[in-house]
Amino acid sequence: MNQTVKSPAVRSSGLAVNMRALLWLGLPMVGSNIAQMLLHVSDTIMLGWYGVPELAAVVLGSSFFFFLFILGSGFSYVLMGRISAAIGRDDPVQLRRDARMGLWIAIGYGCAVMPIMAAAEPILLALGQDPHLSALAQQYLSVAMWGMVPALVVAALRAYLSAQERAQAVMWATFWGVVVNVMANWAFIFGHFGAPEMGVRGAALASVMVQISTAGLLALYAAKHPKLRSVDLFGRFWRPDWQALFVLIRLGLPAGLTHLSEAGLFQASALMMGWIGTHELAAHGIALELASLTFMIHMGLSNAATVRVGHAYGASDTDRLRAVAKAALILSFAMAALTIAAFLGFPQQLVGLFIDNADPAAPAILAFGAKLLAVAALFQLFDAAQVMALGLLRGVHDTRVPMVVATVSYWLIGIPASYVLAFPLGLGGVGLWLGLVIGLACVGVTLIRRFWRGPWLVATA
């Protein structure tokens, strides 16, 4: 089993050594996260060129898709921690059991939520969305839903490979997906290369092609790489392992609900922004893409922290666990400072990348998007804190309390604050985003405190 772990600092508890080790592991994860985000950024940019209504509709449709995806992908985050702990204990049998059942959950959940996407239009209408935008969003989802299963398989394989510190393979497969996505978007959105002009359905078709091809590449790598072949991941794949399955469900459901709570915060913000206007919704989508792109840096470092903490937790090495946590927080906050500077220094230039300046709506979208980026700069530190805390807690298999904290902070504090600031207090979209800051701050502060006061660190207190 130890041959699957090639980290330069597996046993060190030094802060500097662990910072280097986190970067060694985390940078490929950041790269794969950014590549994953570039898939959505390229959709946003190219649909922005195609038309503002189409862009706004795909903001709704993709938000609907990822609201469901986030719940299913929560199991993969737990899978990463479970596999990391198995490596720390040198337990290849448990690694294989968890990985297989993680793939089972990905396939089963993906099939279960497809009918919900097929019936998205009446749901969006019931939530007060514009009928035309809801119809376009349904066109998008009717195609995009076929990518849910491969997207979740990618998430599970990504957890499996990353826990064994093979994130480079995930990164390159995802970058390949970006190339495919741009070419397929150009063909199917606009009707180039002899393909039909499909608009929002073309964007969805391109996404499905990427998800299927990426899942295939990662599955082939996991099955055929010489250092991973001994795990025999797909051997007797049809055979259930109920104990491992139920453990993953027990731990993964709270983790998924935690991320769903956060996704619900941003989904609710998109819905409320839709009540304000189409231009505001388009600007919201652009600003959120930019904020999400920087969030991918923190998510990559958080995933690396999950792996490192999982190794230390599995080996019962609390000194190393503490050092990994300190190193991860320092790196994440340093990255947050850089993104704050970018959002405050170049807001109009960044928003301008996503729109056609010849569009009559461009000035309004540009001005409003720049205001939202200024608010996004406020929540960078809190966003970094909450995602890093979740990564650290997943490494020690703590998922239930974070679920409660996230649910209360996002749904009982953040969303009401967004509504009150945006509508009764008359701050509009800016007030709506200030509510996001409040929700993220509550989660970040509470979970950081929980990790540092947890029983997994008492031995070194």
N, C-alpha and C positions, 0 to 999 in steps of 0.2 A: 504493500500500500504506500509506503513512504516514497516510492519512485514517482508517484503522482504529485508530490509536493516539492517544488523546486525553489521555494522562496529563500532569499539570502538571509532572512532573520527569523527563522522558525522558532528559535528558543530564546531570543534575546529580549530583555525587558528594558533596554536603554531607549530613551525617548528619541534621540536622533536616528538610531538604527531603525526603530519602528516607523519613523516618518519616511525614511528612504524605502523601507519595505512596503509601506502603504502606497507610496507613489509607484513603485515597481508593479504592484498588482492593480492599483486603482486607475492609473492612466489609461491602460487598455479598456477598463470598464467605462471610464469617462468617454473615451473615444467611441466605444460601441453605443453608449447612451446618446452622445451627440449625433452619431450617425443615424440612430433610431429617430431622434428628433428631427433631423434633416429631412427624413421622409415626409413628415408633416409640414415642415417649413416649405419644402418644394411644392407640396400641394397648395399651401396657402399662397405662395408667390404666384404660381402659374394660374390658379383660379382667380387671383386678384387681377391678373392680366386679362382673363377671360370675361369677368364681369363682377360687379359688386354684389348683386343678388345671389349669384352662384357662390361667391366667397362666404357670404353670411349664412347661406343654407348649409354649406359644408362645415362651418363652425358649429352649427347646431347638430348636424348629422355625426360628425366625428366626436363631438362631446358625448352624444348618446352612446356611440360605440364604445368609447373609452370608459364611460361610467360603468358599463357592464364588464369590460375587459379588466378593469382595476380589481374588481372583486375576485375574479379568477386568478389574476396574476399574484394576488396575496399569498397563494399557496406556494408559488415559486420562491418567494422571499424566505418563507419558513424552510423550504427545501434546501436552500443555500446554507442556512444555519445548521440544519440537521446533518447535511453531508460534511460540513466543516468540522462539526463535533465528532463525527465518525472518523474522520481523518486524524483528529487529535488523539482519539482513543486507539487508532490503528485497527479499525473494525471494517474491513472491506465488505463483509456480508451485509451489515446494516446500511452501508452506502448504497449497495445495489438494490436492496429492498425499498429504500426510500425513493431512490431515483425512478424506479419503475412505477411505483404508485403515484409519484408526482406527475408522470406522463398520463397515467390513467385519469387522474383528476382533471388535467388540462383538456383531454379529449371529451370526457363526460360533461364537464361544465360548458364547454364551447358548444356542444350540440344542444344543450338544454336552453341556452339563451338566444339561439338563432330565431325562434318564433317571436320573441319580443322585438327584435329588430325588424322583422317582417311586418309588424303592426305598429311601427313607430309614429306614423302620421297622426292617428287619432290621439295618441298620448301627447304629442307636441301641441296639438290643437287644444286639448284639455288644459294644458299648461299656459295657454294664452298666447301662443306664438302665431305669427302672421300666416294665413292659409297658404299663400304662394311659397313662402320659405319652407313651410312644413312639407308641402308636396315635393319640392326639390330635395329636401333632406331625406324624404322617403325613397326617392329615386336613388340617392347615394347609398342608403343603407340596404336596399334590396340587393345590391351587388356586394357591398362591403361585408355583409354578414357571412359570406362564404369564406372570409379570411379569419374568422374568429378562432376556429380550431387550430389552424397552423400558427397563428399569432401566439396562442397560449402554449403550444408545443415549443415554439422558439423560446418563450419565457422559461419553461421548465428545463430545456437543454442548456440555456444560458446559465441558470443556477447550477446545474450539474457540472458544467465545464469551469465556471468561475470559481466554485468552491475548491476545485483541483488546480486552480491558478493557471488556467488555460483560456484566459479572457481574450488573448490575442486572436484566437480563432473566431470568437464571437464578433470581435471588432471588425475583422476583415470581411466576414460574411455579411455584416450589416452595412459596411461601406459598399460592398457589391450591390446590396439591395438599393442603396441610394442611386447608384448609376442606372440600374434597371428602372427605378421609379421615375426618374427624370425623363428617360427616353420614352417610357410607356405613357407618361403624362402628356408629353409633346405629341405623341401619336394619337392617343384616344380622347384627350380633352379637346384639342384643336382640329383633329382630323388630318394629321400629316402622315407621311410615309405610306400613303394609300389606305390608311385606316379611316373608319367613319368618325365624324365629329360627334362625341358623346357627352361633352360637358361634364357635369358632376358624376355621371355614371362612368365616364372615362377615368376620372380620378380614382373612383372606387375600384375599378377593374385593375388599374395599375397597382394599387395597394395589395389586392388579393394575389396578384402575380408575384409581388415581392415577398409576401408572407409565405407562400408555398415554396418558393425557391430557397429562401433562407432556412426554413425548417428542414428541407431536404439536405442542404449543405451541412448543417450542424449535425443532423442525424448520421450522415455518412462519416463525418469526422469522429463523432463519438463511437461509432461502431468499428472503424477501421484503423484509427491511430494506434501505432504499436504500444504506446504507454497506457492506453485505455482499453485495449482489446481484452485484457484479462478480466475486466469488470463484467464483460458479457452483458451489456445493458439490455439488449433486445432479445437475448436468448430466452425462450419460453415466456415471451412477453404477455401472452394470453393468460398466464396463470395468476390468479389473484393472491394478494398477501393482505388479508383483512386487517391484521394487527397494525402493520405499517400504514395502511390506507387510513384507518380510523385515527391514528396518532396525527397524521398530516392534516386530516380534516379538523381535528380538535384544536390544533395549533394554528392551522392556516386560515380557518374561518375568521377568528378574531383579527388576524393580520390583514386579511382581505377587507373586512369591515372597517378597519382603521383607515386604510387607503381609500376605501369607498367614501368614508366620511369626508376626507379631504377632497376627493373628486367631486363629491356632492356640493361642497362649498363653491368650487369653481363652476360646476354645472349650474347651480342656482344663480351664480353671478351672471352667467351667459343668458339664462332665461330672463332675469330681471333687466339685463341690458337690452334684451330684445323688446321689452316693454317701452324702453326709452326711444329707440329708433334704429333703423337699418344701418345708418352711417356709424352710429355709436357701437353697434354690435360688430361691425366689420373692424373698427378700431380696437375694440376689446379683443377680438380674435388675434389681431396682429401683435398687440402688446403682450397678450398671454403667450403667444408663440415665442417671443423674445425672452420673457421671464422663464418660460419652461425650458428654453435652450440653456440658459445659465443654471437652471435647477438640475439639469443633467450632470453637471460637474459635481454638484453636491451628492447626487444620487450615486454616481460612480464611486466616490470616496466612501459613501455610506455602505455600499455593497462590499467594498474592500474591507471596511471595518467589521462587517458581519462575518466575513470569512476569517479574518485575523482573530477576532474575539471568539469565534466558534472554535478555532484551533486551540486557543488558550483555555477556553472553558472545558472542552473535551479532555484536555490534559490536566485539568485542575490547577492551572498555573495563574493564580490571581495577580501576581506581580506583573507578569507580561500582559494580562488583561487590562490592568490599570494603565500601563504605558501605551498600549495600543489606543485606548480611548483618548488619552491626552493628545497623542500625535494626530489622531483623526480630527479632533475638534480644532486644533491649531490650523491644520491644513484647510479645513472647510471654511473657517472664518477668514483666513487670508484670501481665499477665492471669492468670498462674499464681498470683501473690500474692493477687489478689482471690478466686479460686476456693478457695484454701486457707482464707481467712478465712470464706467462706460454709460450707464443709463442716464446719469445726470449731465455728462459731458456731451453726448451725441444723440439726444432723443429723436430729433427730426430726421437725421441721417439714417438712423436704424429703422424707423417706421417707413421711411421713403423707399426702402428696399422692397417692400411688399406691394406697392401700388403703382399703377400706371399714372404718371403725372398728367397725362392728357385727359384722364377721366374727369368729368365735371365735379365728381364727389371727392376728388383727391385732396383739395385744401382742407375740407372739413375733417376728413379722416386723419390727415396728417397732424392737424392741430390738436384734435382730441386724443389721438394716440400718444403724442408727446406728453400730455398731461398725465395719462395713465402710467407711462414709464417712470415719471417722477415719483409716483406713489409706489410703483413696483420696487424702486430703489429702497424705499423704507422697509419693505418686508424681506429683503435679501438675508439679513442676519437671522431673522426669526425663522425663515424658511430653511436656511442652512442648519439651524439648531434643531428644528423638529425632525428633519429627515435623518440627520446624523444620530440623534437620540434613538430613533426607531431602528436604525441599523445596528447600533450597539445593543439595544434590548433584544432584537431578534437573535443576535449571536449567543445570548444566554437563555434563549427560548422563552422570553417574557413577552406575551402577546395580548393577554386579556386586559390588564390594566391600561396599556396604551390604547386599546380599543375604546374603553370607557372615557378616557381623557380626551381622545380625538372626537368622539361623538358629542360629548358635552361642549367642548370648545368650539367646534365647527358649527354644529346644528343649533345649539342653545345660546351661543354667544356670537359667533361670527356671522351667520346668516341673518339673524335678527338685527345685528348692528349694521350690516350692509343695507338692509331694507330701510331702517330708520334714518340712517344718514343720507341715503339716496333720495327717498321720497318725502316723508314727513318733514325732514329738516332741509330739503330742497337742494342738496349738494349734487344730485344727479349721479353720473357715472363715476366721478371722482370719489364721492362719498361711498359708493358701492365698493370701490376698491379699498378704501380705508377700513371698511368692515372686514375685508380679507386680512389686513394687517393685524387687526385685533384677534381674530381667530387663530392665526398662525403664532402670534406671540404667546397666547395662552398655552398652546400645545408645546411649543419649544421650551419655554421656561419650566413647565411642569415635568416634562419627560427627562430633560437634562438632570433636574434635581432627583428624579426617581432613580436614574441609573447610578448616580454617585452615592446614593444612600441605600442601594440594594444589597441583599445578603451575599451576592456574588463577590462583593468587594470588602465585606466586613473583616475578612481574615488579614487584610493588609491595611485596615484603617488605623 
